[in-house]
Each structure stands twice: as structure tokens, then as C-alpha cells.
Amino acid sequence: MNPELVDKALQSKDFVLATQRQLIKDFASANTLFPDNFNSIPYEVNQLIIEISARLKSIENLSSSNLSQLLYRIDIPESALPDLMDSDDFYTNLAQLVLKREAYKVFLRSQFSS
């Protein structure tokens, strides 16, 4: 994954919206919804992290196995979790990782569909 390319792509409102729609799709598997306008209004990256973090925390509070399944679906490697658990803000850091991975999926799809 090339973080610089994904970061640059996240500056595009269309790309952000596509990433938000990917988040909606994957989080739906954990029965978790985003605000009504989430699929039509592009959020700033910091707001996305806040939204994702809140939902990750909510999912884990309901069931840690649901969180594990969601992270598997998003393709977050288990090897990344121990480092995040040692951090000051686990959910914010995990949300950043989730956002980058989801954005990368959108990026790859755009590269191969062109």
C-alpha cells in the first residue's frame, strides 16, 4: 500500500464519498449505520476518523467477535492490533487504520477499472 497516494486521493471529494460508501457497505455487515448524509456529503478526514472510531467502540462494546469479523472483512491484519493496543487512543488509531485500508480498496478499484 502506498500511503502517499491514498492520502493524496483523500483530498478529492469524489474519492472521499466513494470511501464513505465503502465504509457503509463493510460496517453494514456488523449492523452498524452511519449518519443519513454519510453517502452523499463528503466528510473531512478528521471527522471520518471520529465517526469510524465511535462505531468501532460501539461494535466492540456489543461483541468483540463482531469487531474481529469486521476487521477481517476490512482486511486489517491481526498483527497490527498489538501495537494499537499499546497506544493512548486505541479506537482513534484503529479508525485511522480502517480509513486507510478502506480508502486503499477504493483506490485499487479506481486503478483497475480505468
ZIGIKA-V430114 format. One record per residue. N is the residue number from 1. PSI is psi in whole degrees, -180 to 180 (* if undefined). OMEGA is omega in whole degrees, -180 to 180 (* if undefined). BURIAL is I if it has 9 or more other C-alpha atoms within 8 Angstrom, else O. Layout:
# ZIGIKA-V430114
N|PSI|OMEGA|BURIAL / N|PSI|OMEGA|BURIAL
This chain:
# ZIGIKA-V430114
1|134|178|O / 2|100|-175|O / 3|-33|-179|O / 4|-41|179|O / 5|-41|179|O / 6|-43|178|I / 7|-42|179|O / 8|-43|180|O / 9|-34|180|I / 10|-3|175|I / 11|-13|179|O / 12|129|-179|O / 13|-38|179|O / 14|-40|179|O / 15|-41|178|I / 16|-44|179|I / 17|-41|178|I / 18|-39|178|I / 19|-42|178|I / 20|-40|178|I / 21|-34|175|I / 22|-40|177|I / 23|-45|179|I / 24|-47|-178|I / 25|-49|-176|O / 26|-39|-179|I / 27|-23|176|I / 28|-30|179|I / 29|-20|177|O / 30|17|-180|I / 31|41|-178|O / 32|129|-177|I / 33|157|174|O / 34|171|179|O / 35|156|-177|O / 36|-36|-176|O / 37|4|-173|O / 38|-27|-180|I / 39|2|-178|I / 40|-17|-180|O / 41|120|180|O / 42|133|178|I / 43|158|171|I / 44|153|-177|O / 45|-43|-179|O / 46|-35|177|O / 47|-37|176|O / 48|-44|-180|I / 49|-40|177|I / 50|-45|-180|I / 51|-46|-179|I / 52|-45|-179|I / 53|-45|-179|I / 54|-39|-179|I / 55|-37|177|I / 56|-43|180|I / 57|-42|179|I / 58|-43|179|O / 59|-46|-179|I / 60|-35|178|I / 61|-32|178|O / 62|-42|-177|O / 63|119|178|O / 64|-27|178|I / 65|-34|175|O / 66|-39|178|I / 67|-44|179|I / 68|-43|179|O / 69|-40|178|I / 70|-45|-180|I / 71|-35|176|I / 72|-44|180|I / 73|-40|-179|O / 74|-19|179|I / 75|45|173|O / 76|120|-178|I / 77|139|178|O / 78|-28|-179|O / 79|-19|179|O / 80|-22|-174|O / 81|-41|-180|O / 82|-39|178|O / 83|-38|180|O / 84|-35|-178|I / 85|-25|178|O / 86|-5|-177|O / 87|166|-179|O / 88|-37|-178|O / 89|85|-176|O / 90|-50|-174|I / 91|-37|178|I / 92|-44|179|I / 93|-39|177|I / 94|-39|178|I / 95|-40|177|I / 96|-42|179|I / 97|-43|178|I / 98|-46|180|I / 99|-45|-180|I / 100|-41|-179|I / 101|-44|178|I / 102|-41|178|I / 103|-37|179|I / 104|-39|176|I / 105|-46|180|O / 106|-41|179|I / 107|-49|179|I / 108|-43|179|O / 109|-40|-180|O / 110|-33|180|O / 111|-37|-176|O / 112|-14|179|O / 113|-8|-180|O / 114|*|*|O
